[in-house]
Amino acid sequence: MNSQALPLSGIRVLDFTWAWAGPFGTLQMAHMGAEVLKVESERRPCVTRMIPPFADNIPGPNRAGYFNQYNLGKRAQR
């Protein structure tokens, strides 16, 4: 580890969280260098995928601003 490494570099986090506190907490881990994997079920995706605003005002599971904001820097696994 060099002096430029982020505090959580080399750590892998599985994110099974929903709604506000969980996604926010794992977002902070991603910002600190952890590899965060967002895990969802296709039959029961994260509820925040349905909350507006939507990109270009077109609803869709990958277009929700709230979901995309709180899942920056995470990889998805569905």
C-alpha positions as CSV (number, residue, x, y, z in Angstrom):
1,M,0.0,0.0,0.0
2,N,1.4,3.3,-1.0
3,S,0.9,6.7,0.7
4,Q,-1.7,7.7,-1.9
5,A,-4.0,4.7,-1.3
6,L,-7.5,5.3,-0.1
7,P,-8.3,4.1,3.5
8,L,-10.6,1.2,2.3
9,S,-8.5,0.2,-0.8
10,G,-8.5,-3.6,-1.1
11,I,-11.7,-4.1,0.9
12,R,-14.8,-5.6,-0.9
13,V,-18.3,-4.8,0.5
14,L,-21.5,-6.6,-0.5
15,D,-24.3,-4.1,-0.4
16,F,-27.7,-5.7,0.2
17,T,-29.3,-2.5,1.5
18,W,-32.4,-0.6,0.6
19,A,-33.7,2.9,0.9
20,W,-31.7,5.6,2.6
21,A,-29.2,4.8,5.3
22,G,-27.7,1.6,3.8
23,P,-27.0,3.0,0.3
24,F,-25.7,6.2,1.8
25,G,-23.3,4.3,4.2
26,T,-22.0,2.0,1.4
27,L,-21.6,5.1,-0.9
28,Q,-19.2,6.5,1.7
29,M,-17.3,3.2,1.7
30,A,-17.0,3.4,-2.1
31,H,-15.7,7.0,-1.8
32,M,-13.0,5.7,0.6
33,G,-11.8,3.2,-1.9
34,A,-13.8,0.0,-1.1
35,E,-15.0,-2.1,-4.0
36,V,-18.8,-2.1,-3.3
37,L,-21.0,-4.6,-5.1
38,K,-24.7,-3.7,-5.1
39,V,-26.7,-6.9,-4.9
40,E,-30.4,-6.9,-5.9
41,S,-33.1,-9.4,-6.9
42,E,-34.7,-9.0,-10.3
43,R,-38.0,-9.9,-8.7
44,R,-37.6,-7.3,-5.9
45,P,-35.2,-4.5,-7.0
46,C,-34.3,-1.6,-4.7
47,V,-37.4,0.6,-4.2
48,T,-35.4,3.7,-4.9
49,R,-35.3,2.8,-8.6
50,M,-38.9,4.0,-8.7
51,I,-38.5,7.4,-7.1
52,P,-38.4,10.5,-9.3
53,P,-36.7,12.5,-10.7
54,F,-36.0,10.4,-13.8
55,A,-33.5,11.2,-16.5
56,D,-35.2,13.1,-19.3
57,N,-38.5,12.7,-17.3
58,I,-38.7,9.1,-18.6
59,P,-39.4,6.6,-15.8
60,G,-37.3,3.4,-15.7
61,P,-35.3,1.3,-13.3
62,N,-31.9,2.7,-14.4
63,R,-33.1,6.3,-14.8
64,A,-34.0,7.2,-11.2
65,G,-31.8,10.1,-9.9
66,Y,-32.1,9.1,-6.3
67,F,-30.9,5.5,-7.0
68,N,-28.1,6.6,-9.3
69,Q,-26.9,9.3,-6.8
70,Y,-26.6,6.9,-3.9
71,N,-25.0,4.1,-5.9
72,L,-22.2,6.0,-7.5
73,G,-18.9,4.1,-7.6
74,K,-20.6,0.7,-6.9
75,R,-20.8,-2.3,-9.2
76,A,-24.1,-4.0,-9.8
77,Q,-25.0,-7.7,-9.3
78,R,-28.5,-8.8,-10.1
